[in-house]
Amino acid sequence: MFEILSFKSGIFDLIMCGFSLRDSINMNLALEEIAKALKKDDKFVIVDLGNPDNFLKRWIVGIWWRFIVPLITIVLVKRRGLFYTAIYTTYKRLPKNREFKRILSIWFSKAMFRVKMLGGVVIVTAKKRKHIIKNMEKTFI
C-alpha cells in the first residue's frame, strides 16, 4: 500500500515503480509518501499505464487493455490470463496524462515524462522537489 509506507523519511536514493502506482487508492497521498522516503534531490522512476489526453487515442488504448490484452493472455496462459482483465479497471481510474503530470509536479521537479503506445504507457524520471508547492495539493482518488 503506497499511501502508508513504513520507511523513515529520506532514506532512499532511488525509488522505482513498475506497473504498480496505478493501483494506489489515493495517488496524491502515495506520491507524497514516496517523496518523503527519498533523500534530497534523488530520483523517482515510473513505468506504468497512461491515460491519453486525446479522446481517440484514449478509446484505442481502452480497447487494447479491455479486450486485446486479456484475449492474448487467455490464449497464451489459459485461465491465468483472466487476471489481465483487471488492468482495464485500473486504466479507467487513472487521471489523464496531463493531470498526472500536474499531480507529479506537486512532489517532484525536473520530471521527464515520456509516453509510448499512443500515450497508453508512461515513463517518468523525476527528482524530489526541494520545496512542496502549496495550494496545488489536490487529492486524486
N, C-alpha and C positions, 0 to 999 in steps of 0.2 A: 504494500500500500504506500504510494508515493506521498500521500498527504501527511503522514506521520512517520518520518524517518528517524530511526533510533541511533543516529550518529551525532557526535559532537560537532559543533559549528567549526567550519574552516579546516577540515582535516583532509580533504581530497584535492589532488592536483588536476584530476580529470574525472568527469562522470559521463558515461555513455549510456544512451537508451536506444535499444534496437527493437522497433515494433512493439513498444510497451507503454510509452507515455499516453497513447490514445486511450488506454484502459483506466486512466485516473478518473476518479469521480469528480474532483474539483481541480481542473488543470492549473488554475492560477495558484492555488494553495500548494499543489505538487511542485510547481516551478519555484515557488518561494522556498520550500524545503530543500530542493536541490541546490538552489543558490546559496542557502545557509551552509550547506555541507561542503561547498567549495572553498578553497583558500582564495585570498585576494587575487584578482586578475587571472584566475585559472579558467580552464575550458570545460564547456558542456557540448557534447556531440549528440545529435538526434538523427536517427534514420527511422522514419515512420510513415504512416499513411498521411496523405494530404487531401484537402478538400478544395478543388479548384474554384477560383472566383467566377470563372466563366460558366454560364448555365450549361451550354452544350458539352463542354469538357467534363463538368460535374456529372452530367447524365451518362456519358460514355463510361467514365470511371465507376459510377454506381452500378452500371450493367456488368462491368468487369468483376467487381467484388461480390455482387449479389448472385450472378448466375455462372459466369465463366470459370472463376477460380474454384467454386465448390464442385462444379461438374468435372473439371480436370482432376481435382484431388480425389473425388469419389471413384473415378475411373482408375486412377493410379493406386490408391491405398484402400479402396472399398469403404467400409463403414467408418473408418477413422477419418475419412475425408469430410464427413458431416460436421466435424469440428470447425471447418473453414467457413461454414455458413454464418457463424457468429461475427466474422470480420465485417460484414456489411452493417451490422447493428452498430458497431463502434465507429465505422466510417460515417454513418448518418449523424452521429452525435458530435462529430468534430466541427470546430469553427472553420470557416473558410480560411484559406491560406493567408489572406490579407489580415484577418482578425488574429490569426495565430501569430503572425509577425508582431502585431501590436502587443499582444499579451507577453510574448518573449521579451520585447523591448523594456518592459517594466523591470525585469530582473536581470537582463543580460544586455551587454553592449557589443558593438562590433560583430553583429550576427551576419554570417554569410549564409544566406537562405537560398538553396537550390531546389528546383522542382524537376522531377522526372515523371515519365509516364503520364503526360498531359496534365501534370500537377497532382496526380494521384499518389505520389510518393515525394516526401520532402527530406532533404539532407541539410542539417543546420549545424554550423560550428559557431559557437558564441563564447564570449568571455563574461565572467561575472561582473555585473555593474558595480562600480565603487559606491555609488550613491543611488538609492532606490528613488525612482520618480514618484512623488506623491501626487495624489488626485488622479492617477491613471489606474489605480488598482481596482479593476473591475473583475468580479468573480465570474468565472465560467463554470457552469455546471452542465 
